[in-house]
Amino acid sequence: MRKLNIAFVGCGGIADAHVEGYKDLHTRGVEVFEVKATCDVYAENAEAKAKAISSFQESKPVVFTDLEAMLKEVSLDAVDLCLPHNVHHTVACQCLERGLHVIIEKPLGITMRTAKLIVDKVMKSGKTLAVAENYRREPKERAFWWAVQEDLIGDPRMVIWAASHWGPKPWGWREDRFVAGGSWVFDGGVHWADLDRYQLGREAVEVFAMNHTFDPVKEGVKVTVDDTTMAIVRYEGNVFSQWLWTRAGPAKTLYLHILYGSKGALSGEGLHIQKDGDKVDTQPMETLVDSMMQKLEPEVIERFFPKGSTNSFAIELYDFYESVMNRREPEVDAWEGYRDMAIPLSFYESARLGRSVKVKDIEELRLEDYQREINEKLGL
């Protein structure tokens, strides 16, 4: 296999998971990447990632603190972008203009307008761009998708998402909406949106949401994003998804994901089928995953879990490699990432206006009340 010469741009926390993804592939004999360089404004971050990569790769990546210098001095095929959201569009477009393929951490952009700049640049450049959407690659999430495809729970009806915890300490740049775009319900909410769209096989139509910031100052740091959002998403065919996310809930942590159908439900515990009366048959998640693996075609299993890997970051990286080499679209391309982020950004537009909004209006840039100030600060 020809190796893809790639560089890390942005060497913060999420880059650690990417490093583990490269390592997982390498230990399986899938040596399809050569990480040539690491780049971060903080030299110690770039050095740490280079050192970690050199523990399993024969050569140590060259360390940079200046992107332009790296692009001039190192021969590359691609870049792996793990950056704050407000610079996604500038760096992605710069790399695409240099003829590089791009894998970029979600969300695709800080606003729909910035993400559209990336989409347009991808289409013009002819290069591959993959959004690093790892959640759907988890075996249990593939099993949700498979169970819906197999009609095991009947016609989808509702999805329940709930994540409630206590986060009293400031979370770096993610507390600033001009850098992050929104709270975790945007940053991580794209995962939930992607799973809804992927598992239901439907597009979002309409959204109603409310959000609030209960703790506007944390340890002296001003918080300009919400810390609580509640929302309802209507998908095609009147399938509904209810979201609760908060980091303002002390004392009791909650995480819940349930997909209800006309015959049963899927949850983290497994498959639940309603029988006569009050009886419910439950198939543990491990058993459901095993059933999926036994029934999927070998080529699908290899695509879902290449060389047996269940590391979701390794899987997304290998899909990116395959898409570049075989000149096909990655599983989560720019348009998929664009539609994913439109859903949580619809929450902010709905909350700002105090009414439901059509997701299509967000995707087509007809509604940008919440996003306008961010775009203006970026000069857009």
C-alpha positions as CSV (number, residue, x, y, z in Angstrom):
1,M,0.0,0.0,0.0
2,R,1.2,3.5,-0.8
3,K,1.6,5.6,2.2
4,L,-0.2,9.0,2.6
5,N,2.1,11.7,3.8
6,I,0.1,13.6,6.4
7,A,0.7,16.4,9.0
8,F,-1.1,17.2,12.2
9,V,-2.3,20.8,12.4
10,G,-3.5,21.6,15.9
11,C,-2.1,19.4,18.7
12,G,-4.5,19.9,21.6
13,G,-6.6,17.3,23.5
14,I,-8.6,15.7,20.6
15,A,-5.3,15.1,18.7
16,D,-4.4,12.5,21.4
17,A,-7.3,10.4,20.1
18,H,-6.1,10.8,16.5
19,V,-2.6,9.7,17.6
20,E,-4.2,6.6,19.1
21,G,-6.0,6.0,15.9
22,Y,-2.8,6.0,13.9
23,K,-1.2,3.8,16.4
24,D,-4.1,1.3,16.3
25,L,-3.7,1.0,12.5
26,H,0.1,0.7,12.8
27,T,-0.1,-2.1,15.3
28,R,-2.5,-4.0,13.0
29,G,0.0,-3.8,10.1
30,V,-2.0,-1.1,8.4
31,E,1.0,1.3,7.8
32,V,-0.8,3.5,5.3
33,F,0.1,6.9,6.9
34,E,3.4,8.6,7.4
35,V,3.0,11.5,9.8
36,K,5.6,13.9,8.5
37,A,5.0,16.9,10.7
38,T,3.1,18.3,13.7
39,C,2.1,22.0,13.9
40,D,0.7,24.0,16.8
41,V,1.1,27.6,18.0
42,Y,2.4,26.0,21.3
43,A,5.7,24.3,20.5
44,E,5.3,21.9,23.5
45,N,2.0,20.6,22.1
46,A,3.5,19.9,18.7
47,E,6.6,18.3,20.3
48,A,4.4,16.0,22.5
49,K,2.5,14.7,19.6
50,A,5.6,14.2,17.5
51,K,7.2,12.2,20.4
52,A,4.0,10.1,20.8
53,I,4.0,9.3,17.1
54,S,7.7,8.4,17.0
55,S,6.9,5.7,19.6
56,F,5.3,3.6,16.9
57,Q,6.5,5.2,13.6
58,E,10.1,4.8,12.5
59,S,10.7,8.5,11.8
60,K,9.8,11.4,14.2
61,P,7.6,14.1,12.7
62,V,9.2,17.5,12.2
63,V,7.8,20.1,14.7
64,F,6.4,23.5,13.6
65,T,4.7,26.4,15.2
66,D,4.0,28.2,11.8
67,L,1.6,26.6,9.3
68,E,2.9,28.4,6.3
69,A,6.4,27.3,7.0
70,M,5.3,23.7,7.4
71,L,3.4,23.8,4.1
72,K,6.5,25.2,2.3
73,E,9.1,22.9,3.8
74,V,7.4,19.5,4.0
75,S,6.1,17.4,1.1
76,L,2.6,16.4,2.0
77,D,-0.4,14.7,0.6
78,A,-2.9,15.6,3.3
79,V,-3.4,17.3,6.7
80,D,-5.3,16.2,9.8
81,L,-6.9,19.4,11.3
82,C,-7.7,19.4,15.1
83,L,-8.2,23.1,15.7
84,P,-10.5,25.6,17.5
85,H,-13.7,26.0,15.5
86,N,-13.2,29.7,14.5
87,V,-10.2,28.8,12.3
88,H,-11.5,25.7,10.7
89,H,-12.5,27.5,7.5
90,T,-9.3,29.5,7.0
91,V,-6.9,26.6,7.6
92,A,-9.0,24.1,5.6
93,C,-9.3,26.4,2.7
94,Q,-5.6,27.3,2.8
95,C,-4.7,23.6,2.7
96,L,-7.2,22.7,0.0
97,E,-5.8,25.6,-2.1
98,R,-2.3,24.0,-1.7
99,G,-3.7,20.8,-3.3
100,L,-3.9,18.8,0.0
101,H,-6.5,16.4,1.1
102,V,-8.1,17.2,4.4
103,I,-9.6,15.3,7.4
104,I,-11.0,17.9,9.8
105,E,-12.4,17.6,13.3
106,K,-16.1,18.3,13.6
107,P,-17.9,20.6,13.5
108,L,-17.0,21.5,9.9
109,G,-17.1,25.2,10.6
110,I,-18.0,27.6,13.4
111,T,-21.1,28.8,11.4
112,M,-23.0,27.6,8.4
113,R,-21.5,30.4,6.3
114,T,-17.9,29.4,7.2
115,A,-18.7,25.7,6.5
116,K,-20.2,26.7,3.1
117,L,-16.8,28.3,2.3
118,I,-15.2,24.9,2.9
119,V,-17.7,23.0,0.9
120,D,-17.3,25.3,-2.0
121,K,-13.5,25.1,-1.8
122,V,-13.7,21.3,-1.8
123,M,-15.9,21.2,-4.9
124,K,-13.6,23.6,-6.7
125,S,-10.4,21.9,-5.6
126,G,-11.4,18.3,-6.4
127,K,-9.6,17.2,-3.3
128,T,-11.0,14.9,-0.6
129,L,-12.3,16.3,2.6
130,A,-13.6,14.0,5.4
131,V,-15.2,15.2,8.6
132,A,-13.8,13.3,11.6
133,E,-17.2,11.9,12.8
134,N,-16.2,9.0,14.9
135,Y,-19.4,8.2,16.9
136,R,-21.1,6.3,14.1
137,R,-18.1,4.0,13.8
138,E,-18.7,2.5,17.3
139,P,-19.9,-1.1,17.1
140,K,-23.1,-0.3,19.2
141,E,-24.0,2.7,16.9
142,R,-23.5,0.5,13.8
143,A,-25.8,-2.0,15.6
144,F,-28.5,0.7,16.0
145,W,-28.2,1.4,12.3
146,W,-28.3,-2.3,11.4
147,A,-31.3,-3.0,13.7
148,V,-33.3,-0.2,12.0
149,Q,-32.3,-1.5,8.5
150,E,-33.5,-5.0,9.5
151,D,-36.8,-3.7,10.8
152,L,-36.1,-5.1,14.3
153,I,-37.9,-2.3,16.1
154,G,-40.5,-1.5,13.4
155,D,-41.0,2.0,12.0
156,P,-38.9,4.6,13.9
157,R,-41.0,6.9,16.0
158,M,-38.9,8.8,18.6
159,V,-35.3,9.4,19.8
160,I,-34.5,10.5,23.3
161,W,-31.1,12.1,24.0
162,A,-30.1,13.2,27.5
163,A,-26.8,14.2,28.9
164,S,-26.8,16.0,32.2
165,H,-23.7,16.6,34.4
166,W,-22.0,19.2,36.5
167,G,-19.2,21.3,35.1
168,P,-18.2,24.0,37.5
169,K,-14.8,24.7,36.0
170,P,-14.2,26.7,32.8
171,W,-13.5,24.7,29.7
172,G,-10.9,26.8,27.9
173,W,-11.8,28.4,24.5
174,R,-15.1,26.4,24.5
175,E,-16.6,29.0,26.8
176,D,-16.3,31.7,24.2
177,R,-18.9,31.6,21.5
178,F,-16.7,33.6,19.1
179,V,-14.2,30.8,19.2
180,A,-16.4,27.8,19.8
181,G,-19.7,28.9,18.1
182,G,-21.7,27.4,20.9
183,S,-21.6,25.0,23.8
184,W,-21.1,21.3,23.7
185,V,-24.6,21.0,22.3
186,F,-23.0,22.4,19.1
187,D,-19.5,20.9,19.5
188,G,-20.6,17.5,20.5
189,G,-24.2,17.8,19.3
190,V,-23.0,17.3,15.8
191,H,-22.4,13.7,16.9
192,W,-26.0,13.3,18.0
193,A,-27.3,14.9,14.9
194,D,-25.1,12.6,12.7
195,L,-26.3,9.6,14.6
196,D,-30.0,10.6,14.2
197,R,-29.6,11.2,10.5
198,Y,-27.5,8.0,10.0
199,Q,-29.6,5.6,12.1
200,L,-33.0,7.0,11.0
201,G,-32.1,7.5,7.4
202,R,-34.0,10.8,7.5
203,E,-33.3,14.5,7.2
204,A,-34.3,17.0,9.9
205,V,-37.1,19.3,8.9
206,E,-38.0,21.6,11.8
207,V,-36.5,22.5,15.2
208,F,-37.7,24.2,18.4
209,A,-35.3,24.9,21.2
210,M,-34.6,26.9,24.3
211,N,-31.2,27.5,25.9
212,H,-29.9,29.2,29.0
213,T,-26.6,30.0,30.9
214,F,-27.1,29.3,34.6
215,D,-23.5,29.9,35.4
216,P,-22.2,33.0,33.4
217,V,-19.0,33.2,35.3
218,K,-16.8,30.2,36.3
219,E,-13.7,30.8,38.4
220,G,-13.5,34.3,37.1
221,V,-14.0,33.3,33.5
222,K,-16.9,34.9,31.6
223,V,-19.0,32.2,29.9
224,T,-20.6,33.4,26.6
225,V,-22.1,30.1,25.5
226,D,-25.2,28.3,27.0
227,D,-24.7,25.6,29.6
228,T,-28.2,24.1,29.1
229,T,-30.2,23.4,25.9
230,M,-33.5,21.6,25.5
231,A,-34.8,20.9,21.9
232,I,-37.1,19.0,19.8
233,V,-36.2,18.0,16.2
234,R,-38.8,16.8,13.7
235,Y,-37.5,14.5,11.0
236,E,-39.1,13.5,7.8
237,G,-42.1,11.2,8.2
238,N,-42.9,12.8,11.6
239,V,-40.1,11.1,13.6
240,F,-39.1,13.2,16.6
241,S,-35.9,13.5,18.5
242,Q,-35.9,15.1,22.0
243,W,-32.6,16.5,23.3
244,L,-31.5,17.6,26.7
245,W,-27.9,18.7,27.3
246,T,-26.6,20.5,30.4
247,R,-23.4,20.9,32.4
248,A,-25.3,22.9,35.0
249,G,-26.8,19.8,36.8
250,P,-25.0,19.1,40.1
251,A,-25.2,15.9,42.1
252,K,-26.8,13.5,39.6
253,T,-25.2,12.5,36.2
254,L,-27.4,11.2,33.4
255,Y,-26.7,9.8,30.0
256,L,-29.4,8.3,27.8
257,H,-29.9,7.4,24.2
258,I,-33.0,5.5,23.2
259,L,-34.5,5.0,19.7
260,Y,-38.1,3.9,19.8
261,G,-39.9,2.1,17.0
262,S,-43.4,0.7,16.5
263,K,-42.3,-2.7,17.8
264,G,-39.6,-2.0,20.3
265,A,-36.6,0.1,21.2
266,L,-32.8,0.4,21.1
267,S,-30.8,1.6,24.0
268,G,-27.2,1.3,25.3
269,E,-28.4,-1.9,27.0
270,G,-29.4,-3.5,23.7
271,L,-32.5,-4.4,21.7
272,H,-35.9,-4.4,23.5
273,I,-39.0,-6.0,21.8
274,Q,-42.5,-5.5,23.1
275,K,-44.4,-8.8,23.5
276,D,-47.9,-9.5,24.5
277,G,-49.1,-7.8,27.6
278,D,-46.3,-6.2,29.6
279,K,-43.6,-8.6,28.6
280,V,-40.5,-7.3,27.0
281,D,-37.7,-9.4,25.5
282,T,-34.2,-7.8,25.8
283,Q,-31.2,-8.8,23.7
284,P,-28.0,-7.4,25.3
285,M,-26.0,-5.0,23.1
286,E,-23.1,-7.5,22.9
287,T,-25.5,-10.1,21.4
288,L,-27.0,-7.6,19.0
289,V,-23.5,-6.6,17.8
290,D,-22.6,-10.3,17.4
291,S,-25.9,-10.8,15.4
292,M,-25.0,-7.9,13.1
293,M,-21.5,-9.3,12.5
294,Q,-22.8,-12.7,11.6
295,K,-25.3,-11.3,9.1
296,L,-23.4,-8.5,7.4
297,E,-21.5,-9.2,4.2
298,P,-17.7,-9.6,4.7
299,E,-16.9,-6.5,2.6
300,V,-19.3,-4.5,4.8
301,I,-17.7,-5.8,8.0
302,E,-14.2,-4.8,6.6
303,R,-15.5,-1.4,5.7
304,F,-17.0,-0.9,9.1
305,F,-14.2,-2.4,11.1
306,P,-11.0,-2.5,8.9
307,K,-8.6,-5.3,9.9
308,G,-10.8,-5.9,13.0
309,S,-10.3,-2.5,14.5
310,T,-13.0,-1.1,16.7
311,N,-11.1,2.1,17.5
312,S,-13.5,4.7,16.0
313,F,-10.7,7.2,15.2
314,A,-8.6,4.5,13.4
315,I,-11.7,3.6,11.4
316,E,-12.4,7.2,10.3
317,L,-8.7,7.7,9.4
318,Y,-8.6,4.5,7.3
319,D,-11.8,5.5,5.6
320,F,-10.2,8.8,4.7
321,Y,-7.1,7.0,3.3
322,E,-9.3,4.7,1.2
323,S,-11.3,7.6,-0.1
324,V,-8.2,9.4,-1.2
325,M,-6.6,6.4,-2.8
326,N,-9.7,5.1,-4.5
327,R,-11.1,8.6,-5.4
328,R,-14.4,8.0,-3.7
329,E,-16.3,10.1,-1.2
330,P,-15.6,9.4,2.4
331,E,-18.4,8.1,4.6
332,V,-18.8,11.6,6.2
333,D,-17.9,14.1,3.5
334,A,-18.2,17.9,3.6
335,W,-21.9,17.9,2.8
336,E,-22.7,15.3,5.5
337,G,-20.8,17.4,8.0
338,Y,-22.6,20.5,6.8
339,R,-26.0,18.9,7.4
340,D,-25.0,17.6,10.8
341,M,-24.0,21.0,12.1
342,A,-27.2,22.6,10.7
343,I,-29.3,20.8,13.3
344,P,-27.6,22.2,16.5
345,L,-27.1,25.6,14.9
346,S,-30.9,25.6,14.3
347,F,-31.3,25.3,18.1
348,Y,-29.5,28.6,18.5
349,E,-31.5,30.3,15.8
350,S,-34.8,29.0,17.3
351,A,-33.8,30.0,20.8
352,R,-32.9,33.5,19.6
353,L,-36.2,34.0,17.8
354,G,-38.4,32.2,20.3
355,R,-40.1,30.0,17.6
356,S,-39.6,26.9,15.6
357,V,-37.3,27.2,12.6
358,K,-37.0,25.1,9.4
359,V,-33.6,23.4,9.1
360,K,-33.5,24.1,5.4
361,D,-33.5,27.8,6.1
362,I,-30.4,27.3,8.2
363,E,-28.7,25.1,5.5
364,E,-29.4,27.7,2.8
365,L,-28.2,30.6,4.9
366,R,-31.6,32.3,5.0
367,L,-31.6,32.5,8.8
368,E,-28.4,33.6,10.6
369,D,-29.6,35.8,13.5
370,Y,-27.5,34.0,16.1
371,Q,-24.6,33.4,13.7
372,R,-24.4,36.9,12.3
373,E,-22.3,38.4,15.1
374,I,-19.8,35.5,14.8
375,N,-19.6,36.0,11.0
376,E,-19.1,39.7,11.3
377,K,-16.3,39.2,13.8
378,L,-14.7,36.9,11.3
379,G,-15.1,39.5,8.5
380,L,-17.8,37.5,6.6
